[in-house]
Amino acid sequence: MFFVIDKSKIFSYVIAICTVVILFVAAANLNNISSSENTISTSTNSMSSNIIDNFNTITNTINNSVMNTIN
């Protein structure tokens, strides 16, 4: 059995190994990003939260306007 070592074969192995390393590094970074505290689990929860926040803001604005009018 003969081992044939070409520049193109070595170059292919280097590219394959670098690709695997890059994919593992990217996967590790994605895992760290998804475990952060600011991650929103679903868009439904986000939309509900925004609607409630907007409602509270509008309610506070109306209350402040009424109180300023009374004073």
C-alpha positions in Angstrom: 0.0 0.0 0.0 1.4 3.4 -1.0 0.6 6.7 0.6 0.3 9.5 -1.9 0.7 13.0 -0.4 -0.1 15.9 -2.6 -0.3 19.6 -1.9 -4.0 19.5 -2.9 -4.6 16.6 -0.5 -2.9 18.3 2.4 -4.8 21.5 1.6 -8.1 19.6 1.6 -7.3 18.1 5.0 -6.4 21.4 6.5 -9.6 23.0 5.2 -11.7 20.1 6.6 -10.1 20.3 10.0 -10.4 24.1 10.1 -14.1 23.9 9.2 -14.8 21.4 12.0 -13.0 23.6 14.5 -14.9 26.7 13.4 -18.2 24.9 13.6 -17.4 23.7 17.2 -16.4 27.2 18.2 -19.6 28.7 16.7 -21.7 26.1 18.4 -20.1 26.8 21.8 -20.8 30.6 21.3 -24.4 30.0 20.3 -24.9 28.0 23.4 -23.5 30.8 25.5 -25.7 33.4 23.8 -28.9 31.4 24.3 -28.3 31.1 28.0 -28.3 34.8 28.6 -30.9 36.3 30.9 -32.3 38.7 28.2 -33.5 35.9 25.9 -37.2 36.0 25.0 -38.6 32.5 24.9 -41.5 33.2 22.5 -42.8 36.1 20.5 -46.2 35.8 22.1 -44.8 36.6 25.5 -43.0 39.5 24.1 -46.0 40.9 22.4 -48.1 40.5 25.6 -45.5 42.2 27.6 -45.3 45.1 25.1 -49.1 45.5 25.1 -49.2 45.6 28.9 -46.3 48.1 29.0 -48.0 50.3 26.5 -51.3 50.1 28.3 -49.6 51.1 31.6 -47.9 54.0 29.9 -51.1 55.3 28.4 -53.0 54.8 31.7 -50.3 56.8 33.6 -50.3 59.6 31.0 -54.1 59.9 31.3 -54.0 59.9 35.1 -51.3 62.6 35.1 -53.4 64.7 32.6 -56.5 64.4 34.8 -54.6 65.2 38.0 -53.0 68.3 36.3 -56.4 69.4 35.1 -57.9 69.0 38.6 -55.1 71.0 40.2 
